[in-house]
Amino acid sequence: MNALEQIIDVVVEKLVSFTSNKSVDARNDLIQNLLANTSEEIQFGSIYGKEWKSHKKQVMEFIYEDSLNDKLLPERSEYFTNIFQLILANKPNIRPLSHYMNGRISNAVYANRQTTPCLTVDELSSHLILEDSDVQALQDTHHRFVRTLSSIYPNDIYEPGTRGIVYVGGKESSWSIMLSIMNIRDSGCNLPVEVLIPSYHEYSLDMCKNVYPRYNARCLFLPGLISGKVRHRNKIHRHQYKSVALALSSFEEVLLLDADNYLLDNPEKLFYSKPFQENGLVTWPDLWKRTTHPRFYTIIGKDITTDTERRDYGYTEYGQRFTQVCEKEEDVPLHQLEGTMADPSSDSSQLLISKREHIGTIILSMYYNTYGPEYYYPILSQGALGQGDKETFVAAAHALDKKYYTVKKMPEFVGSLVQEKWRANAMAQFDATEDYEIAERYRDSTEEVAEQPAVLLLHVKSRELHPWRKYHDERVPHKGDTGRSRLYGDDFPNVAKYDFELETWRNMEKLLCEDKIRFHVFEREGVSTEEACREVLEQIAYLESNSM
């Protein structure tokens, strides 16, 4: 047995022991993490360091007291600390994958518009250079990691039947997250919310102690859950935060949202929907074709060849209507073959997942994200737009032969006409429940399907809901004759079935004008709460003048 195998055996032994015998010292270890990691404050900038030093004792006390409300938090912390050690023990021992034959696939390839390039096996093999030795090394470590996971899935680190919404947050994103949470509460949804705070300098005691709890939301403090030593050795970075947030959140079933995602309907129904109940994982599509390298399937032990049976025909959203997607009719895109991942690519700005069904998917996505920048991001996207963590969840589920449902309806841009120029201000994603019903209803249809699901959420450009930047930053081209306009067009209230834009600005009024909450995003730019409030009131007056 070599040294690496010995390390893996030790970690696995700890994990197996942990799943059957919870450590009585787990909560003490959690507190030690909090105390030991305060030394990292020395690396903060002056803006963050001063606040942290003056509030350190209060922050530590609050984090500890808040952790008492989550009975299984220490167990999750200990379990995933060991998982990170296992990830580290299975690092591929090869050079970073950064060399391309014909350049990265960087051209905008809309999945529902362009016929070129035709992403066949040959085309997708002609960009990222993957030597046989690279593939073998990646295959060996991947196989060893997956094989080890099969015996150590936990069964007692989440409360069964719990559901909630999770964000990755911090000072910079607290404004967007608060608007998103208020939007959720306006929809009638009462599900609890957890916000992962990745680092010390992103922690705000006021937000975590006073503001979020008013809306049934709480903070999860990453440095207190995973030790600084483990975080440093595993180089936990922003691309990993989503999978880590899923892993460490207390809920068994999770709707993961980006901070700038805004729901137009109550999301609770998604947890009871057929696509989720049958699969345990629901994903939404991105605008781009899937550009995964063919040898990814070799790495995960699922060889695909041009002789493989075809699964899809064109980019028809519903039914069996054939649309030619390549200049040569005989050419078949790789990701329309059986055994490949869903095409188009994934938008991980929102994700619905059951840990009961997909804890392995989450852990394997953590592995992909740990080694993403060097290996798995280039393999999964080959430099295409949006390369990052977004493909890792579907890739992990696919590698583990776990079922997942990808919404069929493509996202659409939403915007407005200002000074005779149309600009996209958000991207709309559609209701998974209605999408599934339409897909089933027209499963065998060869005609074009006109029916479409309702818009579920908007992924909004953060600057557009920043009241100061919107009208004082010359880079934001949304100034009509009056200096004000609607972001999503005059007809969008009919699409959303209420005046989403007006209600969102009224929520801003409550935060800034009534509650007078200080947000870092304004303070950093030298804008007072009062100044931001005045801008909000002016925009509300404009929106009310032309509301539905």
C-alpha positions in Angstrom: 0.0 0.0 0.0 1.5 3.3 -1.0 1.4 6.6 1.0 -1.5 8.0 -1.0 -3.6 4.9 -0.4 -2.8 5.0 3.3 -4.0 8.6 3.5 -7.2 7.8 1.8 -7.8 4.8 4.0 -7.4 6.9 7.1 -9.8 9.5 5.9 -12.4 6.9 4.8 -12.0 5.2 8.2 -12.8 8.5 9.9 -15.8 9.1 7.6 -17.2 5.6 8.1 -16.7 5.9 11.9 -18.3 9.4 11.8 -21.5 8.2 10.0 -22.2 5.6 12.7 -20.8 7.3 15.8 -21.2 11.1 16.0 -18.3 12.8 17.7 -19.3 14.3 21.1 -16.6 16.9 20.6 -17.9 18.1 17.3 -19.4 21.3 18.7 -16.2 22.0 20.7 -14.3 21.6 17.4 -16.6 24.1 15.8 -15.8 26.7 18.5 -12.1 26.0 18.1 -12.5 26.7 14.4 -14.0 30.1 15.2 -11.3 31.0 17.6 -8.4 29.6 15.6 -9.3 31.3 12.4 -9.5 34.8 13.7 -5.9 35.2 12.9 -6.9 35.7 9.3 -8.1 39.2 10.1 -4.6 40.5 9.5 -5.0 40.1 5.8 -8.1 42.3 5.5 -8.1 45.7 4.0 -8.6 48.7 6.3 -12.3 49.0 5.5 -13.0 45.4 6.8 -10.3 45.1 9.4 -11.4 48.0 11.6 -15.0 46.8 11.7 -14.0 43.2 12.4 -11.6 44.1 15.2 -14.2 46.3 17.0 -16.9 43.7 16.7 -14.9 40.4 17.0 -16.1 39.4 20.4 -19.8 40.1 19.5 -19.5 38.3 16.2 -18.0 35.2 17.8 -20.6 35.1 20.5 -23.4 35.5 18.0 -22.1 32.9 15.6 -21.8 30.4 18.5 -25.2 31.2 19.9 -26.8 30.9 16.4 -25.1 27.6 15.8 -27.0 26.1 18.8 -30.2 26.4 16.8 -28.8 23.9 14.2 -28.4 20.7 16.1 -26.6 18.9 13.2 -24.3 21.7 12.2 -21.2 20.3 14.0 -21.7 16.9 12.4 -22.0 18.4 8.9 -18.9 20.5 9.6 -16.9 17.5 10.7 -18.1 15.3 7.9 -17.3 17.7 5.1 -13.9 18.6 6.7 -13.1 14.9 6.1 -14.5 15.1 2.6 -12.2 17.9 1.7 -9.3 15.8 2.9 -10.5 13.0 0.6 -10.7 15.5 -2.3 -7.2 16.6 -1.6 -5.9 13.0 -1.6 -7.3 12.5 -5.1 -5.7 15.5 -6.9 -4.8 14.7 -10.5 -1.0 14.7 -10.8 -0.8 16.4 -14.3 -0.1 19.8 -15.7 -3.0 22.3 -15.9 -5.0 21.9 -19.0 -4.5 25.2 -20.8 -3.4 24.4 -24.4 -5.8 24.5 -27.3 -5.3 23.4 -30.9 -7.8 25.8 -32.5 -8.5 28.2 -29.7 -11.2 28.2 -27.1 -14.8 27.8 -28.1 -15.5 31.4 -27.3 -18.0 32.4 -30.0 -21.6 33.0 -28.9 -23.4 29.8 -29.9 -27.0 30.3 -29.1 -28.6 26.9 -28.7 -31.8 28.0 -30.4 -30.4 30.1 -33.2 -27.1 29.1 -34.8 -26.3 26.1 -37.0 -22.5 26.7 -36.8 -20.3 25.5 -35.4 -21.7 22.0 -35.5 -20.4 20.5 -32.3 -19.7 16.9 -33.4 -17.3 14.6 -31.7 -14.6 15.7 -34.2 -15.3 19.4 -33.7 -15.3 19.2 -29.9 -12.1 17.2 -30.0 -10.3 19.9 -31.9 -10.0 22.5 -29.2 -8.6 21.6 -25.8 -5.6 19.4 -26.0 -6.1 16.3 -23.9 -3.2 13.8 -24.1 -3.8 10.1 -23.5 -1.7 10.4 -20.3 -3.9 13.3 -19.1 -7.0 11.3 -19.6 -5.6 8.2 -17.8 -4.5 10.3 -14.8 -7.9 12.0 -14.6 -9.7 8.7 -15.0 -7.7 7.1 -12.2 -8.2 9.8 -9.6 -11.9 10.2 -10.6 -12.6 6.5 -10.4 -10.8 6.2 -7.0 -12.7 9.2 -5.6 -16.1 8.0 -6.8 -15.4 4.4 -5.6 -14.6 5.7 -2.2 -17.7 7.8 -1.9 -20.0 4.9 -2.5 -19.4 3.6 1.1 -19.4 6.9 3.0 -22.7 8.7 2.2 -24.0 10.2 5.4 -27.6 9.6 6.7 -27.7 11.8 9.7 -26.4 15.2 9.0 -29.6 16.8 7.7 -33.1 16.9 9.3 -35.3 14.6 7.2 -38.0 16.4 5.3 -36.6 19.9 5.7 -36.8 22.4 2.9 -35.3 25.8 2.3 -33.7 28.3 0.1 -29.9 28.9 0.0 -27.7 31.8 -1.2 -24.0 32.5 -1.3 -23.7 36.0 0.2 -21.6 38.6 1.9 -21.4 42.3 2.4 -21.3 43.1 -1.3 -24.3 41.0 -2.2 -26.4 41.7 0.9 -28.5 44.3 -1.0 -29.4 42.0 -3.8 -30.1 39.1 -1.4 -32.4 41.2 0.7 -34.4 42.3 -2.3 -34.6 38.6 -3.5 -35.7 37.4 0.0 -38.4 40.1 0.3 -39.6 39.2 -3.2 -39.9 35.5 -2.0 -41.9 36.6 1.0 -44.1 38.7 -1.2 -44.9 35.6 -3.2 -46.4 33.9 0.0 -43.4 31.6 0.5 -42.4 31.1 4.1 -39.6 28.6 3.6 -36.5 29.4 5.8 -33.4 30.9 4.1 -29.7 30.3 4.8 -26.9 32.5 3.5 -23.4 31.2 3.3 -20.8 33.8 4.2 -17.6 32.6 2.6 -15.0 34.7 4.5 -14.4 37.0 7.5 -14.3 40.2 5.5 -17.7 39.4 4.0 -19.4 39.0 7.4 -21.8 41.7 8.6 -23.0 41.3 12.2 -25.9 43.7 11.6 -27.2 41.8 8.6 -26.8 38.3 10.2 -28.0 39.2 13.7 -30.7 41.9 13.1 -31.8 42.0 9.4 -31.9 38.5 8.0 -33.8 37.0 11.0 -36.7 39.4 10.4 -37.3 37.5 7.2 -36.7 34.0 8.6 -33.1 33.9 7.2 -29.8 33.2 8.9 -26.1 33.2 8.1 -23.8 30.2 7.8 -20.2 31.2 8.5 -17.8 29.1 6.4 -14.6 29.9 8.4 -16.3 28.5 11.5 -17.4 25.3 9.7 -14.3 24.4 7.7 -10.9 25.1 9.3 -8.5 27.6 7.8 -5.9 24.9 7.3 -8.3 22.8 5.2 -9.6 25.8 3.3 -6.1 26.9 2.5 -4.9 23.4 1.4 -8.0 22.9 -0.7 -7.9 26.4 -2.1 -11.6 26.9 -1.6 -12.5 29.8 -3.9 -15.6 31.4 -5.2 -16.3 28.7 -7.8 -16.7 26.2 -5.0 -19.0 28.3 -2.8 -22.3 27.0 -4.3 -21.5 23.3 -3.8 -20.2 24.1 -0.3 -23.3 26.1 0.5 -25.4 23.1 -0.6 -23.3 20.7 1.5 -23.3 22.8 4.7 -26.9 24.2 4.6 -29.2 22.5 7.1 -32.0 21.6 4.6 -32.5 18.2 3.1 -34.1 19.8 0.0 -32.8 23.0 -1.3 -33.6 25.7 -3.9 -30.2 27.4 -4.5 -30.4 30.9 -5.9 -27.9 33.5 -7.0 -28.2 36.8 -5.1 -29.6 38.6 -8.2 -32.4 36.1 -8.9 -36.0 37.2 -8.3 -38.9 34.8 -8.2 -42.2 35.9 -9.8 -44.2 33.1 -8.1 -44.2 31.0 -4.9 -41.3 28.5 -5.3 -42.7 26.0 -2.7 -44.7 24.3 -5.4 -41.4 23.2 -7.1 -40.6 20.9 -4.2 -43.9 19.0 -4.8 -43.6 19.0 -8.6 -43.3 15.8 -10.6 -39.9 16.6 -12.2 -38.4 17.1 -8.7 -40.2 14.2 -7.0 -39.2 11.8 -9.8 -35.6 13.0 -10.2 -34.4 14.9 -7.1 -32.6 17.4 -9.2 -34.0 20.1 -11.5 -31.7 22.3 -13.6 -32.4 25.2 -16.0 -30.7 25.7 -19.4 -28.3 28.4 -20.4 -28.2 30.2 -23.7 -25.2 28.3 -25.1 -24.7 24.9 -26.6 -22.9 22.3 -24.5 -19.2 22.3 -25.4 -17.9 19.5 -23.2 -14.9 17.6 -24.5 -15.8 14.1 -25.7 -13.1 12.6 -23.5 -14.9 13.7 -20.4 -17.1 10.6 -21.0 -14.0 8.5 -21.0 -12.8 10.0 -17.8 -16.1 9.1 -16.0 -16.2 5.6 -17.6 -18.9 6.2 -20.2 -17.4 6.1 -23.7 -19.5 7.7 -26.4 -18.9 7.0 -30.1 -20.4 8.3 -33.4 -22.2 4.9 -33.6 -24.2 5.7 -30.4 -27.9 6.0 -30.9 -29.2 9.5 -31.4 -31.4 10.9 -28.6 -32.4 14.4 -29.8 -33.1 16.1 -33.1 -32.3 19.7 -33.2 -33.1 22.3 -30.5 -36.9 21.9 -30.5 -38.0 22.6 -27.0 -41.1 20.3 -27.0 -42.1 17.3 -29.2 -40.3 15.5 -32.0 -40.2 18.3 -34.6 -36.9 17.9 -36.5 -34.8 21.1 -36.9 -31.5 20.9 -38.8 -28.7 22.1 -36.6 -25.7 21.4 -38.8 -25.0 22.5 -42.3 -24.6 18.8 -43.3 -27.7 16.9 -42.4 -25.7 13.7 -41.7 -23.6 15.5 -39.0 -24.9 14.9 -35.5 -23.8 17.0 -32.5 -22.2 15.0 -29.7 -24.7 16.0 -27.1 -27.7 14.8 -29.1 -26.4 11.2 -28.6 -27.6 8.8 -26.0 -25.5 8.7 -22.9 -24.4 12.3 -23.1 -25.4 15.2 -20.9 -28.4 17.4 -21.6 -27.9 20.0 -24.3 -27.8 23.0 -24.1 -25.5 23.9 -21.3 -26.6 24.6 -17.7 -27.4 27.8 -15.9 -26.5 27.3 -12.2 -28.0 30.6 -11.1 -30.8 28.4 -9.8 -30.8 24.8 -8.8 -33.4 22.5 -7.1 -31.8 19.5 -5.4 -32.6 16.7 -2.9 -29.6 15.8 -0.8 -31.3 12.5 0.1 -31.1 11.5 -3.6 -28.1 13.6 -4.7 -25.6 14.0 -1.8 -23.1 12.2 -4.0 -23.8 14.7 -6.8 -23.0 17.5 -4.4 -19.8 15.9 -3.2 -18.6 15.1 -6.7 -19.4 18.7 -7.8 -17.2 19.8 -4.9 -14.4 17.7 -6.3 -14.9 19.1 -9.8 -14.9 22.6 -8.5 -11.8 22.1 -6.4 -9.9 21.1 -9.5 -12.1 23.1 -11.8 -9.8 26.0 -12.9 -6.9 23.6 -13.7 -8.8 20.6 -15.2 -12.6 20.2 -15.1 -13.7 23.7 -16.2 -11.7 23.5 -19.5 -12.9 19.9 -20.0 -16.5 20.7 -19.4 -16.7 24.0 -21.3 -13.5 24.5 -23.4 -13.4 28.2 -22.8 -17.1 28.8 -23.8 -19.0 31.7 -22.4 -19.8 31.3 -18.7 -17.1 28.7 -18.1 -17.0 27.9 -14.4 -19.0 25.9 -11.8 -22.2 26.0 -13.8 -21.7 22.6 -15.5 -20.4 20.7 -12.5 -23.8 19.7 -11.0 -25.2 18.1 -14.1 -21.7 16.5 -14.8 -21.6 15.0 -11.3 -25.1 13.6 -11.5 -24.4 12.2 -15.0 -21.2 10.6 -13.8 -23.0 8.9 -10.9 -25.9 7.7 -13.1 -28.3 9.8 -11.1 -31.5 11.1 -12.7 -32.1 14.8 -13.3 -34.6 17.0 -15.1 -33.5 19.9 -17.3 -36.2 22.5 -18.1 -36.9 22.3 -21.8 -37.9 25.9 -22.4 -34.9 28.1 -23.3 -34.3 31.3 -21.3 -35.3 34.5 -22.8 -33.9 38.1 -22.5 -36.3 40.7 -21.0 -35.7 44.3 -21.5 -37.0 47.6 -22.7 -36.9 50.1 -25.5 -35.1 53.3 -24.5 -34.3 56.0 -27.0 -35.1 53.6 -29.9 -32.6 51.0 -28.7 -33.7 47.8 -27.1 -31.5 46.6 -24.2 -31.6 43.3 -22.3 -31.8 44.0 -18.5 -32.6 40.4 -17.3 -32.8 36.8 -18.3 -36.1 35.0 -17.7 -36.2 31.3 -16.7 -39.5 29.3 -16.8 -41.6 27.3 -14.4 -40.3 23.7 -14.2 -43.7 22.3 -13.3 -45.5 23.7 -16.3 -42.5 22.9 -18.5 -42.7 19.3 -17.5 -46.5 19.1 -18.2 -46.1 20.7 -21.6 -43.2 18.4 -22.5 -45.3 15.4 -21.5 -48.4 16.6 -23.4 -46.5 17.2 -26.6 -44.0 14.3 -26.3 -44.8 12.8 -29.7 -45.9 16.0 -31.5 -44.2 16.7 -34.9 -45.7 20.1 -35.1 -44.3 23.3 -33.7 -45.6 23.8 -30.1 -46.8 27.3 -29.3 -47.7 26.7 -25.7 -45.1 27.8 -23.2 -44.8 27.8 -19.4 -45.0 30.9 -17.2 -41.9 32.9 -16.3 -40.7 31.7 -12.9 -37.9 34.1 -12.2 -35.7 36.8 -13.5 -31.9 36.8 -13.4 -31.3 40.6 -13.1 -28.2 42.6 -13.9 -27.2 43.8 -10.5 -26.6 47.4 -11.6 -30.2 47.7 -12.7 -31.6 47.4 -9.2 -29.0 49.6 -7.6 -30.9 52.9 -7.2 -27.8 55.1 -7.2 -25.9 53.5 -10.1 -28.9 53.4 -12.2 -29.2 57.1 -12.6 -25.8 58.4 -11.7 -23.5 56.1 -13.6 -23.2 57.2 -17.2 -22.4 53.6 -18.2 -26.0 52.6 -17.6 -27.9 53.6 -20.8 -31.4 53.6 -19.5 -32.2 57.3 -19.5 -35.3 58.2 -21.4 -36.6 61.7 -22.1 -37.6 62.0 -18.4 -34.4 60.3 -17.2 -36.4 57.3 -16.1 -37.8 54.2 -17.7 -39.1 50.7 -17.0 -36.5 48.0 -17.0 -38.6 45.3 -18.5 -41.0 47.1 -20.8 -44.5 48.4 -20.3 -46.1 44.9 -20.9 -44.1 43.0 -18.4 -46.6 43.4 -15.5 -49.0 41.4 -17.7 -46.4 38.7 -18.1 -45.5 38.6 -14.4 -49.2 38.9 -13.4 -48.3 41.8 -11.1 -46.1 44.9 -11.3 -42.9 43.2 -10.2 -40.8 46.3 -10.9 -42.9 48.6 -8.8 -43.1 46.1 -5.9 -39.4 45.6 -5.9 -38.8 49.4 -5.6 -41.3 49.5 -2.8 -39.2 46.9 -1.0 -36.2 49.2 -1.5 -38.3 52.0 0.1 -38.9 49.8 3.2 -35.2 48.9 3.5 -33.7 52.3 3.0 -36.4 54.8 3.9 -38.4 53.1 6.7 -35.9 50.7 8.3 -32.9 52.9 7.3 -30.6 49.8 7.0 -27.0 50.6 6.0 -25.8 48.5 3.1 -22.1 48.1 2.3 -22.8 48.4 -1.5 -23.8 52.1 -0.9 -21.3 53.0 1.8 -18.4 51.7 -0.4 -19.4 54.2 -3.0 -19.9 57.1 -0.6 -23.7 57.1 -1.0 -25.7 57.7 2.2 -28.8 55.7 3.0 -30.8 59.0 2.7 -29.4 59.7 -0.8 -30.3 56.2 -2.0 -33.7 56.6 -0.4 -34.4 59.8 -2.4 -33.6 58.0 -5.6 -35.9 55.2 -4.7 -38.8 57.5 -4.0 -38.4 59.3 -7.3 -38.4 56.0 -9.2 -41.5 54.8 -7.4 -43.3 57.9 -8.3 -42.4 57.3 -12.0 -43.5 53.6 -11.9 -46.7 54.5 -10.1 -47.6 57.0 -12.8 -47.7 54.2 -15.5 -48.5 51.1 -13.4 -51.0 48.5 -14.6 
